[in-house]
């Protein structure tokens, strides 16, 4: 493991946590409201908790792995 990969992973983890906080504060309440409103007509679709689970996975797992890989590549490109 190299230093560039770890720095890239930490930077992308911070971006992922910020993204998760932003989605949790701004997008989730409207998703939940529309889901509850649609339950009266039985047209609710995908549960908001499923969408949030996918966003959590992307923010906390995929983003740091991507940062690790990109950190290695950026080091090799920049020298």
ChimeraX attribute file (.defattr): number of C-alpha atoms within 10 A of each C-alpha:
attribute: neighborCount
match mode: 1-to-1
recipient: residues
	/A:1	7
	/A:2	10
	/A:3	12
	/A:4	19
	/A:5	22
	/A:6	18
	/A:7	16
	/A:8	24
	/A:9	24
	/A:10	18
	/A:11	16
	/A:12	24
	/A:13	22
	/A:14	16
	/A:15	17
	/A:16	22
	/A:17	15
	/A:18	13
	/A:19	17
	/A:20	19
	/A:21	14
	/A:22	12
	/A:23	15
	/A:24	14
	/A:25	11
	/A:26	10
	/A:27	14
	/A:28	16
	/A:29	13
	/A:30	12
	/A:31	17
	/A:32	14
	/A:33	11
	/A:34	13
	/A:35	18
	/A:36	15
	/A:37	13
	/A:38	13
	/A:39	11
	/A:40	9
	/A:41	8
	/A:42	10
	/A:43	10
	/A:44	14
	/A:45	9
	/A:46	10
	/A:47	12
	/A:48	20
	/A:49	12
	/A:50	10
	/A:51	12
	/A:52	17
	/A:53	11
	/A:54	11
	/A:55	18
	/A:56	19
	/A:57	13
	/A:58	16
	/A:59	21
	/A:60	18
	/A:61	15
	/A:62	17
	/A:63	22
	/A:64	24
	/A:65	19
	/A:66	15
	/A:67	23
	/A:68	25
	/A:69	16
	/A:70	17
	/A:71	23
	/A:72	19
	/A:73	15
	/A:74	15
	/A:75	14
	/A:76	10
	/A:77	8
	/A:78	6
	/A:79	6
